[in-house]
Amino acid sequence: MEEFRFGRLDGQPAKIRNVPIAVTPEGFWCCPSQAILQKSMKNQNQHARPKGGASPSVSKASSVQRTPTVPLEKRTHSTPTRSRTNSDEQVLPSADDAVPDPPKVSPVPDKRHKQHKISVGFGQLHTSDLKVMLYGREGVAVKMIVHKNILAENSAFFADKLSRQSPVSCIEVSDCEDVEIFVETVGLMYCKDVKQRLIKQAVARVLRILKVRNIDIQVAESLGFPACIMSCLNYLEAVPWVGDEEENVVSSIRQLHCENYGVSPLLKRVASDLTNPPSETLAHIIELVLKSSDDRGRREMKSLVLKLLKENNISTNGSSDSCVVTFYSSCRNCLESLMNLFRQASEPEFSEQSSDSKEVIFRQITLEADNLLWLAEILADRNAADELTSIWASQGELAKLHCRIPVMHRHLISCVTARLFVAVGKGEALPSKETRQLLLDVWLQPLMDDYNWLQHGCRWFDRKVVEEGIGHTILTLPLEDQQSILLTWLGRFLKVGDSCPNLQRAFEVWWRRTFVRPYTDQQASSSSQSRRS
């Protein structure tokens, strides 16, 4: 920031005003933002109002002095830019120029709306030969003091303007949406290395150079400034994009009208040209996660992949999801491995093995059961667990061997059963009546056997959700089958209490269906017949 000091004729303290000054290797150039311009206009209007209703006093013009902050070695190679800003153009000369105090004059009232003007110079001002008038939409007018040769060399837009008529002393550009960026883009024409100039700039500001529009086209592109566009693209190709910046960058790049800038390296960051379908990549990821040997890494990646799949769950029909084939292939592999491990652990000679050998088998059982539970969660979330419910209901041998494995190693098998009951109860899976009946006949008893362990050994086990899922699954069966299952549950519940699922809500529904509904239906039928007669 360059500081401007305003001296006063009456000897009172001068008011200090800050104007943003950017220092380039070629000299100064000024580019006030819209907020600063509006604030400046507001302050000027406040100072112009007379206080206490008194008539305005005689104005005293002030001399202007700028205190440069550029190192000495830079002063010898460049000429400071002169920046003028006021309602009628307030001149800000260099510190070396002596400005005499003008005589006192009476102010002339002007009721017209004054346009706020700024004067910006680039490079060596004493060699400038062109003025560019830039008119913004906020009542801001910027006069840029520039050089024809530099603008013609770097900008096809200005080269065309200069070639139409000769000599040209002034070019006007109207209806500019972002005056600040337009001025900065012109200033970049004076930089030998535009990319170096963009270093440490925010991505949003670089995007403004590409994205801000003037007459519905990009500023840098409308000016025919390919060096600036290429430097911006090179910058965006190298810098990381964080959060929402990615969408802004991609949309800005795709809006470029010219295809000769080589934007494909940037778009390759978000789009791949590989011919491999996504299902193959997903299958590879699933395989890596399922075969992971580190407990923490496997647990964290399972949680992450499950979350990402839920976010991208746009398929409403599981059979049409190409990824479902991958999940079911992994499910069958897990089931096959579980069957082999259960058979091995159920053999008589298994009890004679060393504790280390047993621990290896039990650990593999726990791992495969956890993998199957994760796959069941994925399929249920994608409404594609119908086939898995049917496959699980047909695992009669696995259910018989279930009781031969210690509960601390087998309880995840019951978690798979519980998850499928929840899926059926919530309508996430719609298996046939025979499948639902078989699922209850095969797996409800093993689940009851492990229920006490699940409540106290699994922190993430939600008892209410599981009990609601079991109850809803039972109530989807014919009334006679409901009675058979619920009476069996009642006998166990009266013996062990909370050590088995609490299905009282399902029992209440069955009770009303069995004892209350026939009576109400009979009354309704009698009432209907009496009305007809």
Secondary structure, 3 states (H helix, E strand, C coil): CEEEEECCCCCCCCCEEEECEEEECCEEEECCCHHHHHHHHHHHHHHHCCCCCCCCCCECCCCEEEECCCCHHHHCCCCCCCCEEECCCCCCCCCCCCCCCCCCECCCCCCCCCCEEEEEECCCHHHCCEEEEEEECCCEEEEEEECHHHHHHHCHHHHHHHHHCCCCCEEEEEEECCHHHHHHHHHHCCCCCHHHHHCCCCHHHHHHHHHCEECCEEHHHHCCCHHHHHHHHHHHHHCCCCCCHHHHHHHHHHCCCCCCCCCHHHHCCCCCCCCCCHHHHHHHHHHHHHCCCCHHHHHHHHHHHHHHHHHCCCCCCHHHCHHHHHHHHHHHHHHHHHHHHHHHHHCHHHHHCCHHHHHHHHHHHHHHHHHHHHHHHHHHHCCCCHHHHHHHHCCHHHHHHHHHCCHHHHHHHHHHHHHHHHHHHHCCCCCCHHHHHHHHHHHHHHHHHHHHHHHHHCCCCCHHHHHHHHHHHHHCCCHHHHHHHHHHHHHHHHHHHHHCCCCHHHHHHHHHHHHHHHHHHHHHHHHHHHHHC
